[in-house]
Amino acid sequence: MSFEKITEQDSNYRDIDKMSSINILKNINKEDQTVAISVEKEINSINALVKVIAEKLKLGGRLFYIGAGTSGRLGIVDASECPPTFGVDHGLVIGLMAGGDKAMRNAVEFAEDDTEQAFKDLKEHNITSEDIVIGIAASGTTPYVLGGLKKCKSENIITGCITCNPQSPISENCDYPISINVGAEFITGSTRMKSGTAQKLVLNMISTTVMVLLGKVEGNKMVNMQLSNNKLVDRGTKMVMEKLNLNYQQANDLLNKYGSVKNAIDNYE
C-alpha cells in the first residue's frame, strides 16, 4: 500500500545554515511545541495498546520493544528505566535494537535492513504468545521492525507500533498501531528530532500507565523504586515519614530494614 512518507518531507525552513544561533534555537523550540499536540490526537490508540499490555503482564507475559537507530535506543532506554523506577524485574520490559547492544553507541551498518534478525533476537529471549511486542520506527518502514512484527503476527504474538507516518507498512502489519504525525522535521529527514520526541513521549505514557495499572504506584508516589543512590534513599525515607507519621531516623531505619517504601509501609506495626 502506498503512503505519504511525511518524515522525509522537506523542512519548512529555508537556509537554516544562514540563521543565527538564537533563531535556530527558537525555531526548533517552535516545532517541538507541536509534538505534544500531535501525540494527544492518538490518545485513544495509546490507551487501547496500554490496556492489552497490562492484561498480558498481569498474566505473566513480558513487553518487548524492537527498533533501529534512534527508535531502538529510545525503546532500550524506556525498558531500562522500568526496574529502578517501579521495582520490576529486568526481564519484564525488554528493549532490542538492530545491531545489538553495541549499536546503542555506534551505528552498525545495514543492521536495520535485515528482515529476519528481529525475530531471531526475540527468540533468544524465548518469546511466546504470552508476550507482546511493540515495533518502534519513525518511518514506519524499517525492515528489521517490519519483518519482526510480521513474524510475530504469524506466531500469534500480539503486536503494537509507534511510528510517525500514518498508514505505513508497519502500522498496517500490527494489531495496535500508534501513528504520530509530527510533520516535516526542522532538518529534513532528521527523525531524532520531532519524531524521536514524539516516540519518547508515547513510551513514557505507555510504560508509566501500565505500571500504575499493575499497582506499582500508590497515590502519586514511586513506592516500589529501587534505592540505588542516596537521593532515592532520602526520597523514600520522606515518603515513609509522610505515610506513617514518623521522624526521619525512624523512617530511614524502617526503609533500610525492608528495602522499599511499599514493604516498609506494609510491614510497619
FIROZA-616602 format. One record per residue (C-alpha): x, z, y; residue in three letters. Coordinates in steps of 0.5 Angstrom, whole numbers. Example, Ala and Ser with C-alpha at 12.3 -4.5 7.8 and 13.67 -1.06 7.14 Angstrom:
2
<atom east="25" up="16" north="-9" residu="ALA"/>
<atom east="27" up="14" north="-2" residu="SER"/>
end
This chain:
269
<atom east="0" up="0" north="0" residu="MET"/>
<atom east="3" up="-2" north="7" residu="SER"/>
<atom east="3" up="3" north="12" residu="PHE"/>
<atom east="6" up="4" north="19" residu="GLU"/>
<atom east="13" up="8" north="19" residu="LYS"/>
<atom east="12" up="12" north="25" residu="ILE"/>
<atom east="18" up="16" north="24" residu="THR"/>
<atom east="22" up="9" north="25" residu="GLU"/>
<atom east="18" up="7" north="32" residu="GLN"/>
<atom east="23" up="6" north="38" residu="ASP"/>
<atom east="24" up="12" north="42" residu="SER"/>
<atom east="19" up="13" north="48" residu="ASN"/>
<atom east="25" up="14" north="53" residu="TYR"/>
<atom east="30" up="8" north="55" residu="ARG"/>
<atom east="37" up="9" north="57" residu="ASP"/>
<atom east="38" up="16" north="54" residu="ILE"/>
<atom east="45" up="15" north="55" residu="ASP"/>
<atom east="45" up="15" north="62" residu="LYS"/>
<atom east="41" up="21" north="63" residu="MET"/>
<atom east="43" up="28" north="66" residu="SER"/>
<atom east="44" up="33" north="61" residu="SER"/>
<atom east="38" up="37" north="64" residu="ILE"/>
<atom east="34" up="31" north="64" residu="ASN"/>
<atom east="36" up="30" north="56" residu="ILE"/>
<atom east="34" up="38" north="55" residu="LEU"/>
<atom east="27" up="37" north="59" residu="LYS"/>
<atom east="25" up="31" north="55" residu="ASN"/>
<atom east="27" up="34" north="48" residu="ILE"/>
<atom east="23" up="40" north="50" residu="ASN"/>
<atom east="17" up="36" north="53" residu="LYS"/>
<atom east="17" up="32" north="46" residu="GLU"/>
<atom east="18" up="39" north="42" residu="ASP"/>
<atom east="12" up="42" north="45" residu="GLN"/>
<atom east="7" up="37" north="42" residu="THR"/>
<atom east="9" up="38" north="35" residu="VAL"/>
<atom east="5" up="45" north="34" residu="ALA"/>
<atom east="-1" up="41" north="36" residu="ILE"/>
<atom east="0" up="36" north="31" residu="SER"/>
<atom east="1" up="41" north="26" residu="VAL"/>
<atom east="-5" up="44" north="28" residu="GLU"/>
<atom east="-9" up="38" north="26" residu="LYS"/>
<atom east="-7" up="39" north="19" residu="GLU"/>
<atom east="-9" up="46" north="18" residu="ILE"/>
<atom east="-15" up="44" north="13" residu="ASN"/>
<atom east="-10" up="40" north="9" residu="SER"/>
<atom east="-5" up="46" north="9" residu="ILE"/>
<atom east="-10" up="51" north="7" residu="ASN"/>
<atom east="-12" up="47" north="1" residu="ALA"/>
<atom east="-5" up="47" north="-1" residu="LEU"/>
<atom east="-4" up="54" north="0" residu="VAL"/>
<atom east="-10" up="56" north="-4" residu="LYS"/>
<atom east="-7" up="53" north="-10" residu="VAL"/>
<atom east="0" up="55" north="-9" residu="ILE"/>
<atom east="-3" up="62" north="-9" residu="ALA"/>
<atom east="-7" up="61" north="-15" residu="GLU"/>
<atom east="-1" up="59" north="-19" residu="LYS"/>
<atom east="4" up="64" north="-17" residu="LEU"/>
<atom east="-2" up="69" north="-19" residu="LYS"/>
<atom east="-2" up="67" north="-26" residu="LEU"/>
<atom east="6" up="67" north="-27" residu="GLY"/>
<atom east="8" up="60" north="-24" residu="GLY"/>
<atom east="13" up="58" north="-19" residu="ARG"/>
<atom east="13" up="54" north="-13" residu="LEU"/>
<atom east="19" up="48" north="-12" residu="PHE"/>
<atom east="21" up="44" north="-6" residu="TYR"/>
<atom east="24" up="38" north="-7" residu="ILE"/>
<atom east="27" up="34" north="-2" residu="GLY"/>
<atom east="33" up="30" north="1" residu="ALA"/>
<atom east="37" up="31" north="7" residu="GLY"/>
<atom east="34" up="35" north="13" residu="THR"/>
<atom east="28" up="36" north="9" residu="SER"/>
<atom east="31" up="38" north="3" residu="GLY"/>
<atom east="35" up="43" north="7" residu="ARG"/>
<atom east="29" up="46" north="10" residu="LEU"/>
<atom east="26" up="47" north="3" residu="GLY"/>
<atom east="32" up="51" north="1" residu="ILE"/>
<atom east="32" up="55" north="7" residu="VAL"/>
<atom east="25" up="57" north="6" residu="ASP"/>
<atom east="26" up="58" north="-1" residu="ALA"/>
<atom east="32" up="63" north="0" residu="SER"/>
<atom east="28" up="67" north="5" residu="GLU"/>
<atom east="23" up="69" north="1" residu="CYS"/>
<atom east="26" up="74" north="-3" residu="PRO"/>
<atom east="29" up="78" north="3" residu="PRO"/>
<atom east="23" up="78" north="7" residu="THR"/>
<atom east="18" up="79" north="1" residu="PHE"/>
<atom east="22" up="82" north="-4" residu="GLY"/>
<atom east="20" up="77" north="-9" residu="VAL"/>
<atom east="25" up="75" north="-15" residu="ASP"/>
<atom east="29" up="69" north="-13" residu="HIS"/>
<atom east="26" up="65" north="-18" residu="GLY"/>
<atom east="19" up="65" north="-15" residu="LEU"/>
<atom east="20" up="60" north="-10" residu="VAL"/>
<atom east="26" up="55" north="-11" residu="ILE"/>
<atom east="29" up="49" north="-7" residu="GLY"/>
<atom east="32" up="43" north="-10" residu="LEU"/>
<atom east="35" up="37" north="-6" residu="MET"/>
<atom east="38" up="30" north="-7" residu="ALA"/>
<atom east="46" up="31" north="-9" residu="GLY"/>
<atom east="45" up="38" north="-11" residu="GLY"/>
<atom east="48" up="45" north="-7" residu="ASP"/>
<atom east="54" up="41" north="-4" residu="LYS"/>
<atom east="49" up="37" north="0" residu="ALA"/>
<atom east="47" up="43" north="4" residu="MET"/>
<atom east="53" up="42" north="8" residu="ARG"/>
<atom east="56" up="35" north="7" residu="ASN"/>
<atom east="52" up="29" north="6" residu="ALA"/>
<atom east="52" up="26" north="-2" residu="VAL"/>
<atom east="52" up="18" north="-1" residu="GLU"/>
<atom east="46" up="15" north="-4" residu="PHE"/>
<atom east="43" up="21" north="-8" residu="ALA"/>
<atom east="37" up="20" north="-5" residu="GLU"/>
<atom east="36" up="13" north="-8" residu="ASP"/>
<atom east="35" up="16" north="-15" residu="ASP"/>
<atom east="28" up="16" north="-17" residu="THR"/>
<atom east="29" up="20" north="-24" residu="GLU"/>
<atom east="34" up="25" north="-21" residu="GLN"/>
<atom east="29" up="30" north="-18" residu="ALA"/>
<atom east="25" up="31" north="-25" residu="PHE"/>
<atom east="32" up="32" north="-28" residu="LYS"/>
<atom east="33" up="37" north="-23" residu="ASP"/>
<atom east="26" up="40" north="-24" residu="LEU"/>
<atom east="27" up="40" north="-32" residu="LYS"/>
<atom east="34" up="44" north="-31" residu="GLU"/>
<atom east="29" up="50" north="-29" residu="HIS"/>
<atom east="24" up="49" north="-35" residu="ASN"/>
<atom east="19" up="46" north="-30" residu="ILE"/>
<atom east="12" up="46" north="-33" residu="THR"/>
<atom east="5" up="45" north="-32" residu="SER"/>
<atom east="4" up="52" north="-30" residu="GLU"/>
<atom east="8" up="51" north="-24" residu="ASP"/>
<atom east="7" up="47" north="-17" residu="ILE"/>
<atom east="12" up="42" north="-14" residu="VAL"/>
<atom east="12" up="40" north="-6" residu="ILE"/>
<atom east="16" up="34" north="-4" residu="GLY"/>
<atom east="19" up="34" north="3" residu="ILE"/>
<atom east="20" up="28" north="6" residu="ALA"/>
<atom east="19" up="26" north="14" residu="ALA"/>
<atom east="19" up="18" north="12" residu="SER"/>
<atom east="14" up="19" north="6" residu="GLY"/>
<atom east="18" up="14" north="2" residu="THR"/>
<atom east="25" up="18" north="0" residu="THR"/>
<atom east="26" up="15" north="-8" residu="PRO"/>
<atom east="28" up="22" north="-10" residu="TYR"/>
<atom east="22" up="25" north="-8" residu="VAL"/>
<atom east="17" up="20" north="-9" residu="LEU"/>
<atom east="20" up="19" north="-17" residu="GLY"/>
<atom east="20" up="26" north="-18" residu="GLY"/>
<atom east="12" up="27" north="-15" residu="LEU"/>
<atom east="10" up="21" north="-20" residu="LYS"/>
<atom east="13" up="24" north="-26" residu="LYS"/>
<atom east="10" up="31" north="-24" residu="CYS"/>
<atom east="3" up="28" north="-24" residu="LYS"/>
<atom east="5" up="24" north="-31" residu="SER"/>
<atom east="6" up="31" north="-34" residu="GLU"/>
<atom east="0" up="35" north="-31" residu="ASN"/>
<atom east="4" up="39" north="-26" residu="ILE"/>
<atom east="0" up="40" north="-19" residu="ILE"/>
<atom east="4" up="37" north="-13" residu="THR"/>
<atom east="4" up="37" north="-6" residu="GLY"/>
<atom east="8" up="34" north="0" residu="CYS"/>
<atom east="10" up="35" north="7" residu="ILE"/>
<atom east="11" up="28" north="11" residu="THR"/>
<atom east="11" up="25" north="18" residu="CYS"/>
<atom east="8" up="18" north="16" residu="ASN"/>
<atom east="0" up="18" north="14" residu="PRO"/>
<atom east="-2" up="14" north="8" residu="GLN"/>
<atom east="6" up="14" north="6" residu="SER"/>
<atom east="7" up="12" north="-1" residu="PRO"/>
<atom east="9" up="20" north="-2" residu="ILE"/>
<atom east="2" up="22" north="1" residu="SER"/>
<atom east="-1" up="17" north="-4" residu="GLU"/>
<atom east="2" up="20" north="-10" residu="ASN"/>
<atom east="1" up="27" north="-10" residu="CYS"/>
<atom east="-5" up="32" north="-10" residu="ASP"/>
<atom east="-5" up="36" north="-4" residu="TYR"/>
<atom east="-2" up="31" north="2" residu="PRO"/>
<atom east="0" up="34" north="9" residu="ILE"/>
<atom east="2" up="29" north="14" residu="SER"/>
<atom east="4" up="31" north="21" residu="ILE"/>
<atom east="4" up="25" north="26" residu="ASN"/>
<atom east="9" up="27" north="31" residu="VAL"/>
<atom east="10" up="20" north="34" residu="GLY"/>
<atom east="17" up="17" north="35" residu="ALA"/>
<atom east="23" up="21" north="36" residu="GLU"/>
<atom east="27" up="22" north="42" residu="PHE"/>
<atom east="33" up="19" north="39" residu="ILE"/>
<atom east="30" up="13" north="35" residu="THR"/>
<atom east="29" up="15" north="28" residu="GLY"/>
<atom east="33" up="22" north="28" residu="SER"/>
<atom east="28" up="26" north="24" residu="THR"/>
<atom east="32" up="32" north="24" residu="ARG"/>
<atom east="28" up="33" north="31" residu="MET"/>
<atom east="21" up="33" north="32" residu="LYS"/>
<atom east="19" up="31" north="24" residu="SER"/>
<atom east="24" up="37" north="22" residu="GLY"/>
<atom east="21" up="42" north="27" residu="THR"/>
<atom east="14" up="40" north="24" residu="ALA"/>
<atom east="16" up="41" north="17" residu="GLN"/>
<atom east="20" up="48" north="19" residu="LYS"/>
<atom east="13" up="50" north="22" residu="LEU"/>
<atom east="9" up="48" north="16" residu="VAL"/>
<atom east="14" up="51" north="11" residu="LEU"/>
<atom east="14" up="58" north="15" residu="ASN"/>
<atom east="6" up="57" north="15" residu="MET"/>
<atom east="6" up="56" north="7" residu="ILE"/>
<atom east="10" up="61" north="5" residu="SER"/>
<atom east="8" up="66" north="9" residu="THR"/>
<atom east="1" up="65" north="8" residu="THR"/>
<atom east="2" up="65" north="0" residu="VAL"/>
<atom east="6" up="72" north="0" residu="MET"/>
<atom east="0" up="75" north="4" residu="VAL"/>
<atom east="-5" up="73" north="-1" residu="LEU"/>
<atom east="0" up="75" north="-6" residu="LEU"/>
<atom east="0" up="82" north="-3" residu="GLY"/>
<atom east="7" up="82" north="0" residu="LYS"/>
<atom east="5" up="84" north="7" residu="VAL"/>
<atom east="1" up="90" north="9" residu="GLU"/>
<atom east="-2" up="90" north="16" residu="GLY"/>
<atom east="3" up="86" north="19" residu="ASN"/>
<atom east="9" up="89" north="16" residu="LYS"/>
<atom east="14" up="87" north="11" residu="MET"/>
<atom east="13" up="93" north="7" residu="VAL"/>
<atom east="17" up="89" north="1" residu="ASN"/>
<atom east="23" up="87" north="5" residu="MET"/>
<atom east="30" up="88" north="2" residu="GLN"/>
<atom east="34" up="93" north="5" residu="LEU"/>
<atom east="40" up="89" north="5" residu="SER"/>
<atom east="43" up="91" north="12" residu="ASN"/>
<atom east="43" up="97" north="17" residu="ASN"/>
<atom east="38" up="93" north="22" residu="LYS"/>
<atom east="33" up="93" north="16" residu="LEU"/>
<atom east="34" up="100" north="13" residu="VAL"/>
<atom east="33" up="102" north="20" residu="ASP"/>
<atom east="26" up="98" north="21" residu="ARG"/>
<atom east="24" up="100" north="14" residu="GLY"/>
<atom east="25" up="107" north="16" residu="THR"/>
<atom east="21" up="107" north="22" residu="LYS"/>
<atom east="15" up="103" north="18" residu="MET"/>
<atom east="15" up="109" north="13" residu="VAL"/>
<atom east="15" up="114" north="19" residu="MET"/>
<atom east="9" up="111" north="22" residu="GLU"/>
<atom east="5" up="111" north="16" residu="LYS"/>
<atom east="7" up="118" north="13" residu="LEU"/>
<atom east="8" up="121" north="20" residu="ASN"/>
<atom east="15" up="124" north="18" residu="LEU"/>
<atom east="21" up="124" north="22" residu="ASN"/>
<atom east="27" up="119" north="22" residu="TYR"/>
<atom east="31" up="123" north="17" residu="GLN"/>
<atom east="25" up="125" north="12" residu="GLN"/>
<atom east="23" up="117" north="12" residu="ALA"/>
<atom east="30" up="115" north="11" residu="ASN"/>
<atom east="31" up="119" north="5" residu="ASP"/>
<atom east="25" up="117" north="2" residu="LEU"/>
<atom east="26" up="110" north="3" residu="LEU"/>
<atom east="33" up="111" north="0" residu="ASN"/>
<atom east="30" up="114" north="-6" residu="LYS"/>
<atom east="25" up="109" north="-7" residu="TYR"/>
<atom east="29" up="103" north="-5" residu="GLY"/>
<atom east="23" up="99" north="-1" residu="SER"/>
<atom east="18" up="101" north="4" residu="VAL"/>
<atom east="12" up="100" north="0" residu="LYS"/>
<atom east="15" up="104" north="-6" residu="ASN"/>
<atom east="17" up="110" north="-1" residu="ALA"/>
<atom east="10" up="110" north="1" residu="ILE"/>
<atom east="6" up="109" north="-5" residu="ASP"/>
<atom east="10" up="115" north="-8" residu="ASN"/>
<atom east="10" up="120" north="-3" residu="TYR"/>
<atom east="7" up="126" north="-5" residu="GLU"/>
end
